[in-house]
């Protein structure tokens, strides 16, 4: 069993990630990506960064854990 196949561990990760805000990285991405660019997010977890990225880009999210998908 993989770590994030365990629902309890997934819940723990989501709780740990609460309050995390990746918005500080958006200006850095904007230096390299045009608005509307396609972005593949690998290991999207609970989707916090996916939501931020989706505000400016066309995002495809992926994760090895079925619990996060």
N, C-alpha and C positions, 0 to 999 in steps of 0.2 A: 504494500500500500504506500502510495506517495504521501508526503506530508499534507498537502492541501486536498487530498481526497477524504480526509477526516473532517466531518462537519464542525466538530468542536474546535479544531485548529483553524478552520476558515473563519469561524465566528470570533476567535481570539485575534486573528489578523485584522479583521474588519474593525474591531474595537481599538486595536493598537493604532490603526491608520486614521482614526477619527481626529479631526483637527489638522491633519496634514493638508497643506495647500501648496500645490506645485505651480501656482501663478508666477512665482519669481523666475521660473524657467521660460515662460512664454516670450519675453523680449529677446532672449538668446535664440530661441527657435526662429523668431521673426527675422533675424539677421540672415538666416539660411534658407527659409522656406517662404514662398509666396502664399498669400491668402488663397485658400481653396486647394492647396497642394494635397496630394494623397499621402497619408501617413499610416504606417503599420505599427500598431502598438503591441509589442511582444510582452506577455506576462501582465495583462491589464488588471489582474486582481479584482477588487470590487468596483472598478471603473471610474475612480475619482479623476485620474489623469485623462481618461477617455473623454469624459464630459468636458473638461477644459479644452482639450485639443479639438473637440468637435465644434467648439465655438468659432474656430478659424480655419479648420482644415477638414478634408474628407477623410475620416478615420475608419480603419478596420482594426478591430480589437481581437486579440487572441490570448488564450491562456491554456496551459497544459491541464489545469484543474477543471473538471466538469462542474464543480461547485461554483466557480466564478463565472462560468459561461451561462 
